[in-house]
């Protein structure tokens, strides 16, 4: 018997694209598209806020994709999560506020030098300050495919899926004229085997909205995770990666690892930009529009940690985070060198030298 709802896995997202290769802003993890189309991941910004009391992760993402095909509107995307998520509308303005928060601390240092000049040309100038250019110093079922939930949010139609057979997912792709490429099959398989949930999005054609919004995906997890892993055909060449900006809120200075077991490698691709405790009132001002304060129930002190990763996408492992509340806080420092000059009147110095010489000569002549 057919389900009341179509078994969505990967949808076509109708988006007006004026020029090919123009980034399409979406909240996405894995792009999927119809045969003959091609999309690639572009720059991304993500926020993960994890509550240590409830073990709930709130995941907000501002993503972009570059499309190149005869019909760039045929597009879909998937978001994997270890447990069933709740989907709500969020606010992308949070990333602007977070970026302001993590800006380097300005530190002004004086650099003194002697600058000879003729006193007669500037009789009133004894000292002048010049400010030089700043420079920075840096120290994630009964049926083969089951629809757990469908809803409309932020201009999207959303379907939450549970699959126990990766082949059924691949067959659905083929039946719906999507490109069931080998790399996508390999990407889906581990999530199906581990019992993860796949959330799929498409543009809601019945919505009066002319532009899709940002969504918050919230789910239970013992350890916060970012689906860092992508299909291999999305990997970028070394040195040509996109910019991935990662903001993590949690009970200490965050650190990442690629994979969940202790033997997995530390995430060193991200350049640390900021990690400090943030007062609860300030945190609400920073992320409240994206993650309401009532969603973070913990009374523990929360930190904000941020990285820039210019190698992504290029990994076959997901990114998991741990926290150390006793770690040292960190903030980048931008040192502005303020050049200060002590002006030395060379004409006066010359006269003084000449006078001293004449006086010494006269003394010698008297002695002789």
FENURUR-V404185 format. One line per field, one symbol per residue. ss: DSSP state (H for helix, E for strand, - for the rest). A space follows every 10 residues. Layout:
ss=???
This chain:
ss=---------- ---------- --EEEE---E EEEE----EE EEEEEEEEEE E----EEEEE EEEEEEE--- ----EEEEEE E----EEEEE ---HHHHHHH H---EEEEEE EEEEEEE-HH H-----EEEE E---EEE--- ----EEEEEE EEE--EEEEE EEE--HHHHH HHHHH--E-- -HHHHHHHHH HHH---EEEE EEE------- ---EEEEEEE ----EE---- -HHH------ -EEEEEEEEE --EEEEEE-- ----EE---E EEEEEEEE-H HHHHHHH--- --HHH----- -EEEEEEEEE EE------EE EEEE-----E E-EEEEEEEE EEEEEHHHHH HHHHHHHHHH HHHHHHH-
